[in-house]
């Protein structure tokens, strides 16, 4: 039973003051999930004793039990709050060690499941599709930008869908996609609603969708033709993109090895040579004016 049902079931037995508290709780469910008893009393201009009587009128034995109902549905959103509260007790050295150990564990977990992914098919689609969309926001957008940057020489046309210029612009871009195209979408907890909305549009237009997310319960999974699951938990942060970055690096390696010839690699190295440092006095110091820093490590 969630909090809304609990309140509506018992509303008839609430006093006028308690109904005022109930209305506040229903209007601010997420904030209530993060409040202590005194915070809720202050927000409703009542007292802790009144809050205690309110939660008992709902059939809860304590405020902690009431708050347990309040947090239902917000576990993934509230986990970072709990993580930060716990981590405040630890010295920086332990926080760093825990973070690095978590990263190593995530990559190890990923290694055990990488055989479930058809890497060659994904790589081949990226190379052959008329358009490849990179759909994600926040940290996911940063990870996808890395994938886009490293495949710019082999992907025929890249479309970045990360909210730059507004979501309306992304919607206009998406309307150009069709069945021959491909979208790679990424979202980790906390999941982006915009990613889901645009992914639904892509599926509706027959676009081949590859999803990168953290678990089979992720809302993105139902929308992907192919799904790559990446461990994303972190002892402090709301999620970790380390495993996703490792996945993209592995995918880039497959594309480089199987969809780029040795002559292509040599040509790329030759074209980048003027922009890279080398301890050689015979090399000219000047560089062409059209240098693209994104090509330099």
N, C-alpha and C positions, 0 to 999 in steps of 0.2 A: 504494500500500500504506500503510495507516495503522499507527500505533505498536503497537496491540494485536496485529495480524496479524504484524508484524515480530518482536515478542517471542515469540509462540507458535511461530512458524516456527523460531526459533533456540533455544528454551528447552532443548532436549536437550543443547546444547553449552555451556551456562552452568555456571559453578562455583556452589557453594552461596552464596557471597557475592554473586555476580552475580545469582543468582535472587532474593535478598533485595532487591536494587535493582530488579529487574524487577517484583516484587510491589508495591513502593512506587510505581513508575511507573504501573502499571495501576490502582492504587487512587486515585491523585492526578493524573490526566492534565492537568487544567487548571493546577494548581500547577507541575507539571514544565515545562509550556510557557512559564512565566514565570521559571524558574530559570536561573541560571548554573551552571557546572560545580562551583564551590565550594559554592553553595547546595545542590545536589543531594547532594554529598558529605556536608555537615553533616547534612542531613535523613535520610540513610541510615546515618549513623555510619560512613562509609568515608573514602576519600581521593580527591582529584582524579585521582590515578594509577589508582585502582581504577575510577573512572567512565570514564576513557579506555579502559581494557581492556574494560569492559562494552560501550561503544558500538562498539568494534571487533569484539567477539564477535557483535554484531548485524549486522555487515557495513557499518557506517558508517565513513567515512574520518575523520570528526572529530565533536566534540561539536556543532558548528554544524549538521552534516548530521542528526545525531540529533534536535536541537531542531526542525529543519525538519519531521520527521515528527510531533513532539509538537504543533506548532501547527496541524496540519491539523484543520479543523473549528472552530477557535477564532479564525479571522482577524478576524471582526467584533468579537469580545470583546476581543481583544488590541490592535486598532488604536488605541484611545484611550491605552493604555499607551505605545505607540511614539510617538504624537503628542505626549504630554506630555513624554516623554524628549527629543524633538527640540526642542520649543518652549522648554524650559528654557534653551536657548542664546540665545534671542532677547530683545531688550529689550521692555518693555511696549508701547512705541509701535508696534513692528512687529507684535506679536501683535494689537493693536487694529486696525491697518490691514488685516492679513490676514483678520481676522474679518469686518470690514465689506465687504471686497472679495468674500469668499465669499458673504455675504448677497446682495449685488447680483447676483452671478453666478447664484445659485440662482433668484432671481426672474426674471432674464432667460431662463434655461432654461425656467422654467415658462411664460413668455409664449409660447414657441415651440410648446408642446404643449397649451395650454389649449383649442384647437379640437377636440381629440379627446374632450373630456368633454361629455356631454349635460347642461349646467347646468340647463336649464329643466325637464327631467324629474326631476332630483334635487330641485330646489326645489319642484316641484308635489307630489311624494310627501311631502316634509317637511310641507307645509301640509295635505295631505289625510289622511295616515295617522292612525289613532286613537291610536297611540303611536309616538314616535320615541325609540330608545335611543341614548345617547352612550357608546360602549364604548372605554375606554382607561385606561391606568395611567401613573403618573409624569408626565413632561412632556406626553405625549399627552393625559392627563386634563385638564391645564391648558388646552391648546389647544381641546379639545372643550367645556370649560366656557365658553370665550369664545363659541363657536358657539351653545351652548345659551342663554346669557344674551342674546345679540343676536336670538334668534328666539323668545323666550319669549312674545311677544305674538301670534305667528301659528301656532305649533305647538300642536296641540290638547292633547297630553299629553306631557311630557318625562320620560324615565326615565334617571337618571344611573347609569352602571355603571362605577364607578372604584375599587371596593374599600372605600369608606367603610362602616364597620359590619361588614366581613368579606366574604369571597368567597361564603359561604353565603347571605348576604342578596342578593347579586347574582344567584345561581342562582335564588333564589325569585322575584325580579323577572322574570327571563328566562322563567320558566314561564308567565307571563301573556301573553307575546307570541304572535302568530299570523300567518297569511298576509297580513293587511291592514296589518300593522305594518312598521316600518322600523328598521334599526339602522345607525348610522354608526360604524365601528370604525377606530381609528388605532393604528398601531405602527410605529416607526422602529427602526433598529439602536440598541440591542440589543432584539430583538423579545420582547414579553411572552408567555410561555406561557399565562397566564390569558386574554389577549385571544384567542388562538387557540382555547382551550377553549370560551369562551363564544360565539365566532363559530360554531363547529361546532354548538353547541346551537341557535343562532338559525337556521342553515341547515336543521337537522333539523326545525324547527318551521315551515318554509316562510316565514320572515321575509325581506323584501327587504333585502339587505345591501350597503351601500356601503363600500368599503375605501379608506382613505387610507394609503399606504405609500410606500417610497422606490424600489423597483425591481421589475421583473417577476419576479425571483428571490425576492422576499419570500414567506414562507410564507402570508401573508394573501391573496395574489392568487387562489389556487385557491378561496377561500371567498367571494369577492365577486361579486355580480351586476354591479356596476359598480366600476371601480377608478380612483382618481385617484392618479397617480404624482407625487411631489414630491421634488426633489433634497434630500438630507439630509446630505451630507458636511460635515465641518468640519475645519479645520486642527489643532484641539486637542481639541475635545469629541468624544464618541462619535457624536453626530448633532446636526443643527441643525433646529429646528422652524420656522424663518423662512418657508420656502416653504409649509408647511402652514398657517401663520397667514394668509399671503396668499391661499391658496385659500379658507379659511373666510370671509375678508373679502369676496372676490369673490362667493361663494355668498350671503352675507348681502345684498350689493348687488342680486343678481338677485331675491331674495325681496322686498326692499324695493321695487324698481322695478316688479315684475310681479304681486306678490301682496299689495300694500298700497295702498289708495287714497289720494288726496291728502287726503281728509277724515280718514282714519285717522291719517295723519302729522300733520295739524293738531291732531287730538284728543290725540295723544300729546304733542306739543309743549306744548299748553295744560296738560295734566295734570302735566308735569314743571316747568313754569315756576316754581312756588313753591320748588323745590329748587335752582334754578340761579342763579349769581351774575349780577347786572346792576347797573350803576352808575346806579341810578335811585332817588332819595330817595322817590319816591311809592309804591314797592312796600312792602308790609308786611314787617316783619322776622321775624315769627313764621312757623313752618312747621307743618303738620299733624303729629301725633305718629306717624303710620304711614308715615313716609318710608322708602323702600327704597333704600339707597345703591347697589345694583347697577344702578339705572336712571340714575345720574348718571355722567357721563364723568370 
